[in-house]
Amino acid sequence: MIDRRRRNTALLVAGCFFMENFDGTIVTTSAPRMAAAFGVEPAAVGLVSAAYLITLAVLIPLSNWLTRRYGTRPVFLSAIVIFTLASLGCALSQTLPMLVIMRVLQGVGGAMMVPVGRMAVLNTADKGDIVRLVAYIVWPALVAPVIAPLAGGLITTYASWHWMFLINLPLGVIAFVAAWRLIGSIEAPAPPPLDWTGMILSGVGLGGLTYAAHLITDPSPGIWPAVIGGLSVIIIVAAVLHLLRARHPLLNLRIWSVQTFRASQASGFAFQLAMSSVPFLLPLLFQQVLGWSAVQSGALVIFVFVGNIGIKPATTGLINAFGFRPLLVVATLGLAGSVIALGLTTAATPIPVIAILAMISGVFRSLGMTCYNTIGLADVPPEQMGDANALSATTHQLAAGLAIALASVVWQVATVIAGGGGGGLSYAFAFAGVALFALLAAVGAIRLPAGAGDAVRQPAGTRSRRN
C-alpha cells in the first residue's frame, strides 16, 4: 500500500513537472506581443523558448550525479528556488537578452527539479507501487503542452505577457513549502568523479540538436539546421561511444540491456514524438483550414486534455488486468488512427465529432505514456533506478524538444506532396506522417514478450486493497 507521504510526494513532483512543461510551451502563442514589447521581430522571441529547452537538454543528464553528490533534499529545494526566482526575473526583464538569460536560469532549475523529484519518489518504492506512482507523475507531461498555448493566448490577450511567469511565484512557494515537509534525504553511495568528457559531449550534442530543431521552425531556416543538426548527431554518437566505454559514465547506457527499459526508451520515444506533435498541428489545422480563431482552436484542443484526465483513474486497473503489451498495442494503434482521423476533418465536420476525436486521441496518449513510463522501471534493479530516471528524463526532454520540429518538417513535406497551398490536403498528409511514428511504436509494442513488465503488476487478490 502506498503510504500517504509517498503519494503526496508524487503529487508534488507532478506539480513541478507541470510547471516545467508548461513554461516550455506557453511562450509560443505570446510571441507577437512580447516582440512588440521588446521592439524586435516575432521570430527573435523564439530564442526565449529555445534557451529554456536547450538548458534542460544540457543539464538533465547531470541530475543523477548532483543528487548523489549533494543529496536529494538540498538539490530539489534549490531547484525550486532557482526556478521560482528565475520566473520573477523573466517577468521583470526589460530587454530580450535579459529575458533569455532568465530563461536559461529557469532551465537550470527545471533540469534539476523533475528528475530529482522522480528519484525521491521512485528510487525506494516497492515494485508493486510503481504503476500508481507513475500514473500520478506522468499526467503533467500530457496536460501542459495541450493547455499552455491557450493559456498563453488568454494571458496576453486579457492581461500581459509578464503574467505567464508571475503565475509561477505562488506555485513555487507552495512547492517549496511542500517539499520542505515531504522530501527527506536519501542515503546513497558517494558518486565517482564527474565524467567531464561525457558531460561536455552529451551537453553539446543534445543542446545542438535541440537548437537545430528550433531553427527548423523558422520561416527561412536555410542550411543551418542541417549543419548544426548533423554536427550534433556526430557529437552524440561520440558521446554514446564514450559513455559505453567509460568506467564511471555520466549516463549509464548499459542499463539498455534491460529489455523492458530499452523498449520503453525506443518505442516510447517514437510514441512521444507523435503524441507531442498533435497539440502543435491541431491549432494550425483549426485556424487555417476550418477558419477558427486562436481562442476557439485552443479551446477545442482542451478536449485532448479531457481524454488524458478521463482515462487516468482507470490506467492502473487496466494494467493490472490486461498487462502492458496489449495496452501498448491498443494505445499506439489507437493514437495513429485518431491522429489520421483528425487530419481528415474539414469545415463540414460537426464540432462534436472533432471534439470526440480529440478526446479519444487524449485517451490513447495518456494510456500509452503511463504504460511506457511504468514498464521502463519494471525490471530495473533498485541500485540502478537513479541511472534509469536520469536517462528517461533525458530521452523525454529530447523528444519534447524535437516534436515541434518534426511536426514542422512533416507539414512542409506534406505541403509539397499536396501541391502547395497549405490547405486541407496538406494537413491530411501531415497528420498521416505523424501517425507513422505511432505505428513505429506499435511495432515495438507487438514485439514485447507477453509477460513484459509483470514485476510491477498486482495480483487480482491485492488490487482491491490498494489506495
C-alpha positions as CSV (number, residue, x, y, z in Angstrom):
1,M,0.0,0.0,0.0
2,I,1.3,3.4,-0.9
3,D,1.8,5.5,2.2
4,R,0.3,9.0,2.3
5,R,3.7,10.7,2.4
6,R,4.9,9.0,-0.8
7,R,1.7,9.7,-2.5
8,N,1.8,13.4,-1.6
9,T,5.4,13.5,-2.7
10,A,4.4,12.0,-6.1
11,L,1.7,14.7,-6.4
12,L,4.3,17.4,-5.6
13,V,6.6,16.1,-8.3
14,A,3.7,16.1,-10.7
15,G,3.0,19.7,-9.9
16,C,6.7,20.6,-10.6
17,F,6.6,18.5,-13.8
18,F,3.6,20.6,-14.9
19,M,5.4,23.9,-14.2
20,E,8.4,22.7,-16.2
21,N,6.4,21.5,-19.2
22,F,4.0,24.5,-19.1
23,D,6.8,27.0,-19.2
24,G,8.4,25.2,-22.2
25,T,5.4,25.8,-24.5
26,I,3.4,28.8,-23.1
27,V,5.6,31.4,-24.8
28,T,4.7,30.2,-28.4
29,T,1.3,32.0,-28.7
30,S,2.6,35.1,-27.0
31,A,5.5,35.8,-29.3
32,P,3.9,38.7,-31.2
33,R,3.0,40.6,-28.0
34,M,6.4,40.0,-26.5
35,A,8.2,41.1,-29.7
36,A,6.2,44.3,-29.7
37,A,7.2,45.0,-26.1
38,F,10.9,44.5,-26.8
39,G,10.9,46.1,-30.2
40,V,12.1,43.0,-32.1
41,E,10.8,40.7,-34.8
42,P,8.4,37.9,-33.6
43,A,10.9,35.3,-34.9
44,A,13.5,36.6,-32.5
45,V,11.3,35.7,-29.5
46,G,11.7,32.0,-30.4
47,L,15.1,32.2,-28.7
48,V,13.2,32.6,-25.4
49,S,11.8,29.0,-25.8
50,A,14.9,27.6,-27.3
51,A,17.1,28.9,-24.5
52,Y,14.9,27.1,-21.9
53,L,14.7,23.8,-23.9
54,I,18.4,23.8,-24.6
55,T,19.3,24.3,-21.0
56,L,17.0,21.4,-20.0
57,A,18.6,19.1,-22.6
58,V,22.1,20.0,-21.5
59,L,21.7,19.8,-17.7
60,I,19.2,16.9,-17.2
61,P,21.9,14.3,-17.6
62,L,23.8,15.9,-14.7
63,S,20.9,15.5,-12.3
64,N,21.7,12.0,-11.1
65,W,25.4,12.8,-10.2
66,L,24.4,16.0,-8.4
67,T,21.8,14.1,-6.4
68,R,24.3,11.5,-5.3
69,R,26.9,14.2,-4.6
70,Y,24.7,16.7,-2.6
71,G,21.6,14.7,-1.6
72,T,18.0,14.7,-2.8
73,R,16.6,17.2,-0.4
74,P,19.1,20.2,-1.0
75,V,19.2,19.7,-4.8
76,F,15.4,19.5,-5.1
77,L,14.8,22.5,-2.8
78,S,17.5,24.5,-4.6
79,A,15.9,23.7,-7.9
80,I,12.5,25.1,-6.9
81,V,14.1,28.3,-5.6
82,I,16.1,28.8,-8.8
83,F,13.1,28.1,-11.0
84,T,10.8,30.5,-9.0
85,L,13.3,33.3,-8.7
86,A,14.2,33.0,-12.4
87,S,10.5,33.2,-13.2
88,L,10.4,36.5,-11.3
89,G,13.4,37.6,-13.3
90,C,11.6,36.7,-16.6
91,A,8.7,38.9,-15.6
92,L,10.9,41.8,-14.7
93,S,13.0,41.6,-17.8
94,Q,13.2,44.9,-19.8
95,T,15.1,43.6,-22.8
96,L,15.1,40.4,-24.8
97,P,18.7,39.4,-23.9
98,M,17.8,39.8,-20.2
99,L,14.8,37.6,-20.7
100,V,16.8,34.9,-22.5
101,I,19.3,34.9,-19.6
102,M,16.5,34.5,-17.1
103,R,15.1,31.6,-19.2
104,V,18.4,29.9,-19.0
105,L,18.4,30.2,-15.2
106,Q,14.8,28.9,-15.3
107,G,16.0,25.9,-17.3
108,V,18.7,25.3,-14.7
109,G,16.0,24.9,-12.0
110,G,13.7,22.8,-14.3
111,A,16.5,20.5,-15.3
112,M,17.2,19.6,-11.6
113,M,13.6,19.8,-10.3
114,V,11.8,16.9,-12.0
115,P,14.5,14.2,-12.4
116,V,15.5,14.6,-8.8
117,G,11.8,14.6,-7.7
118,R,11.2,11.4,-9.6
119,M,14.2,9.8,-7.9
120,A,12.8,10.8,-4.5
121,V,9.5,9.1,-5.3
122,L,10.6,6.0,-7.2
123,N,14.1,5.1,-6.0
124,T,13.0,3.3,-2.8
125,A,9.4,2.4,-3.9
126,D,8.2,-1.2,-4.0
127,K,7.8,-2.6,-7.5
128,G,4.1,-3.1,-6.9
129,D,3.7,0.7,-6.2
130,I,5.4,1.9,-9.3
131,V,2.3,1.7,-11.6
132,R,0.2,4.0,-9.4
133,L,3.1,6.4,-8.6
134,V,4.0,6.8,-12.3
135,A,0.3,7.5,-13.0
136,Y,0.5,10.4,-10.5
137,I,3.7,11.8,-12.0
138,V,3.1,11.4,-15.8
139,W,-0.1,13.4,-16.4
140,P,1.6,16.8,-16.4
141,A,3.7,15.8,-19.4
142,L,0.4,15.2,-21.2
143,V,-1.6,18.1,-19.9
144,A,0.8,21.1,-20.0
145,P,1.6,21.1,-23.8
146,V,-2.2,20.9,-24.5
147,I,-3.4,23.8,-22.4
148,A,-0.3,26.0,-22.4
149,P,-0.9,27.6,-25.9
150,L,-4.5,28.6,-24.9
151,A,-3.4,29.8,-21.5
152,G,-0.6,31.9,-23.1
153,G,-3.1,33.4,-25.6
154,L,-5.6,34.3,-22.9
155,I,-3.0,35.8,-20.6
156,T,-1.5,38.0,-23.3
157,T,-5.0,39.0,-24.6
158,Y,-6.6,39.9,-21.3
159,A,-3.5,40.7,-19.1
160,S,0.1,41.0,-20.2
161,W,2.9,38.5,-21.1
162,H,4.5,39.1,-17.7
163,W,1.8,37.0,-16.0
164,M,3.0,33.9,-17.9
165,F,5.9,33.9,-15.5
166,L,4.4,35.6,-12.4
167,I,1.9,32.7,-12.0
168,N,4.9,30.6,-11.1
169,L,5.6,32.6,-8.0
170,P,2.8,31.3,-5.8
171,L,3.1,27.9,-7.3
172,G,6.9,27.9,-6.5
173,V,6.2,29.0,-2.9
174,I,3.7,26.2,-2.4
175,A,6.0,23.7,-3.9
176,F,8.9,24.8,-1.7
177,V,6.8,24.5,1.5
178,A,5.5,21.1,0.5
179,A,9.0,19.9,-0.5
180,W,10.4,21.1,2.8
181,R,7.9,18.9,4.6
182,L,7.9,15.9,2.3
183,I,11.3,15.4,0.8
184,G,13.8,13.7,3.0
185,S,17.4,12.8,2.5
186,I,18.0,9.5,0.7
187,E,21.2,7.8,1.6
188,A,23.3,6.9,-1.5
189,P,26.9,5.9,-2.0
190,A,29.3,8.7,-2.8
191,P,29.5,9.3,-6.5
192,P,32.6,8.7,-8.6
193,P,34.4,11.7,-10.1
194,L,32.3,13.7,-12.5
195,D,32.6,12.4,-16.1
196,W,33.5,15.7,-17.6
197,T,34.1,14.3,-21.1
198,G,30.6,12.7,-21.0
199,M,29.0,15.9,-19.7
200,I,30.6,18.1,-22.4
201,L,29.9,15.7,-25.3
202,S,26.3,14.9,-24.3
203,G,25.6,18.6,-23.4
204,V,26.9,20.0,-26.6
205,G,25.3,17.2,-28.7
206,L,21.8,17.4,-27.1
207,G,21.9,21.2,-26.9
208,G,22.9,21.5,-30.5
209,L,20.3,19.0,-31.7
210,T,17.6,21.0,-29.7
211,Y,18.8,24.2,-31.2
212,A,18.7,22.8,-34.7
213,A,15.2,21.6,-34.1
214,H,14.3,25.2,-33.1
215,L,15.8,26.6,-36.2
216,I,13.7,24.3,-38.4
217,T,10.6,26.1,-37.2
218,D,11.9,29.4,-38.6
219,P,10.2,30.7,-41.8
220,S,13.5,30.7,-43.7
221,P,15.9,28.3,-41.8
222,G,18.5,27.9,-44.6
223,I,21.1,25.2,-44.3
224,W,22.0,25.9,-40.6
225,P,19.5,23.3,-39.1
226,A,21.1,20.6,-41.3
227,V,24.7,21.7,-40.5
228,I,24.1,22.1,-36.7
229,G,21.9,19.0,-36.6
230,G,24.5,16.9,-38.5
231,L,27.3,18.0,-36.3
232,S,25.2,17.4,-33.2
233,V,24.4,13.9,-34.3
234,I,28.2,13.2,-34.8
235,I,28.9,14.5,-31.3
236,I,26.1,12.4,-29.8
237,V,27.5,9.3,-31.4
238,A,30.9,10.2,-29.9
239,A,29.2,10.7,-26.5
240,V,27.5,7.3,-26.7
241,L,30.8,5.6,-27.6
242,H,32.4,7.3,-24.6
243,L,29.6,6.5,-22.2
244,L,29.7,2.9,-23.1
245,R,33.4,2.7,-22.5
246,A,33.8,5.0,-19.5
247,R,34.4,3.4,-16.1
248,H,32.1,5.9,-14.4
249,P,29.8,7.4,-17.2
250,L,27.6,10.4,-16.6
251,L,24.7,8.4,-18.1
252,N,24.8,4.7,-17.6
253,L,23.8,3.4,-21.1
254,R,24.5,-0.2,-20.0
255,I,21.0,-0.2,-18.5
256,W,19.7,-0.6,-22.0
257,S,20.5,-4.3,-21.5
258,V,17.2,-4.4,-19.5
259,Q,14.7,-5.3,-22.3
260,T,11.7,-3.5,-20.9
261,F,13.7,-0.4,-20.2
262,R,15.1,-0.5,-23.8
263,A,11.6,-0.9,-25.2
264,S,10.3,2.0,-23.2
265,Q,13.0,4.3,-24.4
266,A,13.0,3.3,-28.1
267,S,9.3,2.7,-28.8
268,G,8.3,5.3,-26.2
269,F,10.5,7.9,-27.9
270,A,8.6,7.3,-31.2
271,F,5.3,7.4,-29.4
272,Q,6.1,10.7,-27.7
273,L,7.2,12.3,-31.0
274,A,3.8,11.5,-32.5
275,M,1.9,12.5,-29.3
276,S,3.6,15.8,-28.8
277,S,3.2,16.8,-32.5
278,V,-0.6,16.8,-32.3
279,P,-1.1,19.8,-30.0
280,F,1.2,21.8,-32.4
281,L,-0.6,20.8,-35.6
282,L,-4.2,20.8,-34.3
283,P,-4.5,24.6,-33.8
284,L,-2.9,25.3,-37.2
285,L,-5.5,22.9,-38.8
286,F,-8.3,24.6,-37.0
287,Q,-7.3,28.1,-37.9
288,Q,-6.0,27.7,-41.4
289,V,-8.5,25.1,-42.7
290,L,-11.5,25.4,-40.5
291,G,-11.2,29.2,-40.2
292,W,-11.5,29.3,-36.4
293,S,-10.0,32.0,-34.1
294,A,-7.0,31.2,-31.9
295,V,-9.2,31.1,-28.8
296,Q,-11.7,28.8,-30.5
297,S,-8.9,26.4,-31.7
298,G,-7.2,26.4,-28.3
299,A,-10.5,25.7,-26.5
300,L,-11.1,22.7,-28.8
301,V,-7.7,21.3,-28.2
302,I,-8.6,21.2,-24.5
303,F,-10.7,18.0,-25.3
304,V,-7.3,16.2,-25.7
305,F,-6.8,17.2,-22.0
306,V,-10.3,15.8,-21.2
307,G,-9.3,12.5,-22.7
308,N,-6.0,12.5,-20.8
309,I,-7.6,13.0,-17.4
310,G,-10.7,10.9,-18.2
311,I,-8.7,7.7,-18.6
312,K,-6.2,8.3,-15.9
313,P,-8.2,6.8,-12.9
314,A,-8.6,3.6,-14.9
315,T,-5.0,3.1,-16.1
316,T,-3.7,1.2,-13.0
317,G,-6.6,-1.2,-13.1
318,L,-6.2,-1.7,-16.8
319,I,-2.5,-2.5,-16.5
320,N,-3.2,-4.9,-13.6
321,A,-6.0,-6.6,-15.6
322,F,-4.5,-6.9,-19.1
323,G,-0.8,-6.3,-18.8
324,F,1.5,-3.9,-20.7
325,R,1.8,-5.4,-24.2
326,P,-1.9,-5.5,-25.1
327,L,-2.5,-2.0,-23.7
328,L,0.6,-0.6,-25.6
329,V,-0.6,-2.2,-28.8
330,V,-4.0,-0.6,-28.4
331,A,-2.6,2.8,-27.3
332,T,-0.1,3.1,-30.2
333,L,-2.6,1.9,-32.9
334,G,-5.4,4.0,-31.4
335,L,-3.2,7.1,-31.4
336,A,-2.3,6.5,-35.0
337,G,-5.9,6.0,-36.0
338,S,-7.2,9.1,-34.1
339,V,-4.4,11.3,-35.5
340,I,-5.2,10.3,-39.1
341,A,-8.9,10.9,-38.4
342,L,-8.2,14.4,-37.1
343,G,-6.2,15.2,-40.2
344,L,-9.2,14.3,-42.3
345,T,-11.6,16.8,-40.6
346,T,-12.9,19.7,-42.7
347,A,-15.1,22.8,-42.2
348,A,-18.1,20.5,-42.8
349,T,-17.2,18.1,-39.9
350,P,-19.5,18.7,-37.0
351,I,-17.7,20.2,-34.0
352,P,-18.9,17.5,-31.6
353,V,-17.2,14.9,-33.9
354,I,-13.9,16.8,-33.8
355,A,-14.2,17.1,-30.0
356,I,-14.7,13.4,-29.6
357,L,-11.8,12.6,-31.9
358,A,-9.6,15.0,-29.9
359,M,-10.8,13.3,-26.7
360,I,-10.1,9.8,-28.0
361,S,-6.6,10.9,-29.0
362,G,-6.1,12.1,-25.4
363,V,-7.2,8.8,-24.0
364,F,-4.6,6.9,-26.1
365,R,-1.9,9.5,-25.3
366,S,-2.5,9.1,-21.6
367,L,-2.7,5.3,-21.6
368,G,0.5,4.9,-23.8
369,M,2.6,7.3,-21.8
370,T,1.6,5.8,-18.4
371,C,2.5,2.3,-19.7
372,Y,5.8,3.3,-21.2
373,N,6.9,5.2,-18.1
374,T,6.0,2.3,-15.9
375,I,7.3,-0.6,-17.9
376,G,10.6,1.2,-18.2
377,L,11.2,0.8,-14.5
378,A,9.6,-2.6,-14.1
379,D,12.8,-4.7,-14.3
380,V,15.4,-2.1,-13.3
381,P,17.4,-3.2,-10.2
382,P,17.0,-0.8,-7.2
383,E,20.7,0.3,-7.4
384,Q,20.2,1.4,-11.0
385,M,17.0,3.3,-10.5
386,G,18.8,6.6,-10.4
387,D,20.5,5.9,-13.7
388,A,17.2,4.8,-15.3
389,N,15.5,8.0,-14.1
390,A,18.2,10.3,-15.4
391,L,18.3,8.5,-18.8
392,S,14.5,8.5,-19.0
393,A,14.3,12.3,-18.3
394,T,17.0,13.0,-20.9
395,T,15.1,11.0,-23.6
396,H,11.8,12.6,-22.6
397,Q,13.3,16.1,-22.9
398,L,14.9,15.3,-26.3
399,A,11.6,14.0,-27.6
400,A,9.8,17.1,-26.4
401,G,12.4,19.4,-28.0
402,L,12.2,17.6,-31.3
403,A,8.5,17.0,-31.6
404,I,7.6,20.6,-32.8
405,A,10.4,20.5,-35.3
406,L,9.2,17.1,-36.5
407,A,5.7,18.4,-37.0
408,S,7.0,21.4,-38.8
409,V,9.1,19.3,-41.2
410,V,6.3,16.8,-41.8
411,W,3.9,19.7,-42.6
412,Q,6.3,21.3,-45.0
413,V,6.9,17.9,-46.8
414,A,3.1,17.3,-46.8
415,T,2.5,20.7,-48.4
416,V,4.9,19.8,-51.2
417,I,3.3,16.5,-51.8
418,A,-0.2,18.1,-51.8
419,G,0.9,20.6,-54.4
420,G,1.4,23.6,-52.1
421,G,-1.2,26.0,-50.6
422,G,-1.3,24.6,-47.1
423,G,-4.9,23.5,-47.4
424,G,-6.8,20.6,-46.0
425,L,-5.0,18.0,-48.2
426,S,-1.6,19.2,-46.8
427,Y,-2.8,18.7,-43.2
428,A,-4.2,15.3,-44.1
429,F,-0.8,14.2,-45.3
430,A,0.9,15.9,-42.3
431,F,-1.2,14.1,-39.7
432,A,-0.7,10.8,-41.6
433,G,3.1,11.4,-41.5
434,V,2.9,12.0,-37.7
435,A,0.8,8.8,-37.3
436,L,3.7,6.8,-38.9
437,F,5.7,7.4,-35.7
438,A,2.9,6.0,-33.6
439,L,2.8,2.9,-35.9
440,L,6.6,2.6,-35.5
441,A,5.9,2.5,-31.7
442,A,3.2,-0.2,-32.3
443,V,5.8,-2.4,-34.0
444,G,7.9,-2.2,-30.8
445,A,4.9,-2.9,-28.6
446,I,3.9,-6.0,-30.6
447,R,7.4,-7.4,-30.3
448,L,7.4,-7.2,-26.5
449,P,7.2,-10.6,-24.6
450,A,3.7,-11.5,-23.4
451,G,4.7,-11.0,-19.7
452,A,6.8,-7.9,-20.1
453,G,6.5,-5.7,-17.0
454,D,4.7,-8.2,-14.9
455,A,7.0,-7.4,-12.0
456,V,5.1,-4.2,-11.2
457,R,1.6,-5.6,-11.8
458,Q,-0.6,-6.5,-8.8
459,P,-2.3,-9.9,-8.4
460,A,-6.1,-9.8,-8.6
461,G,-6.4,-10.6,-4.9
462,T,-4.4,-7.5,-3.9
463,R,-5.8,-4.8,-6.2
464,S,-8.9,-4.1,-4.1
465,R,-6.7,-3.4,-1.1
466,R,-4.7,-0.7,-2.8
467,N,-5.5,3.0,-2.4
